[in-house]
């Protein structure tokens, strides 16, 4: 079927003649349709991969890979538990923490906030907040001085800066002769962090763990231990191992449990988007059917002459398969090239558009991430290119089969 003559004729039919300009235009639109579909599919999947990776990095930069707590939300003998956890393979860092909901008051502004008591020298082993300080340093948290580090969006809402005084209002209460009043403590803002994720920048504040113990009346207890692993995807296995080794007084959880539904939703969205965009590629690929049907109709006389000169039906079928395959290959190549270039430069392109038109596509107070991340995965590129090529090849079969069924006697009767 696929002889040099077949390839030659198939390639020749791709070139336009004066009387076949419309057919050539339809061929061009088929190529561009496949190219645009492949470009869109590669770009969208790369952006979704980028969002997933960026969200995972930012979430895990602020939360632990694995968390160890007590049965009732408190960990009494945490130094002993920490020593046992440190000896577990794949554990690279641990840090105690105290966590609770509080109200922060600054002048006339009040905001509910998740307050975390941390040990500065240990916190950098399990989180990246120390690397995202805009002002001050996490090491400036000193027990007894009641310093506090605020998220950038929280500080902006409260209108506070480094050195300002704020009031922390705890849900725990004091009994006084005047009645029951909430516990309050004045803190000094000694730093501001920004991790680039609105949820944390707006709703988190950090103080020293000793100050948190006094504020929440935990004495020597903590809320739990944050544990960092050498491989985040190994967290479920290590969590199960720790659960088996430690007594029933401990509760061990990992990041996949805390954010399981969130990442499942992202995966589902990615799958659905892939199917939707693949249908666009399929529609473009099946435009090849109409293109080849028109070519077959236009070339019936040529086909009849070729058959009378000894060309077999299989060879005729091969001519139009070659023609359709060329359209698919060119469209897939252009689309893959465009998709790769667009995916690699998506962030810069969006930034340039935002600056040029003075708009903001991803406001920080609406979306988790205010920038457009993109992560190109060559496995996705290969899969998309192969599927586009296969769809293009399948689209050639029916018109090519119809061309092979042309009867020379009927066609040449009126020539």
PyMOL commands that set and color helices and strands:
alter all, ss='L'
color gray80, all
select helices_A, chain A and resi 4-12+18-62+78-86+120-123+129-132+138-140+152-158+198-203+209-216+232-245+255-258+260-298+300-308+313-344+346-357+378-404+408-412
alter helices_A, ss='H'
color red, helices_A
select strands_A, chain A and resi 66-70+91-106+109-118+133-136+147-151+165-176+179-193+204-208+224-229+250-254
alter strands_A, ss='S'
color yellow, strands_A
deselect
rebuild
show_as cartoon
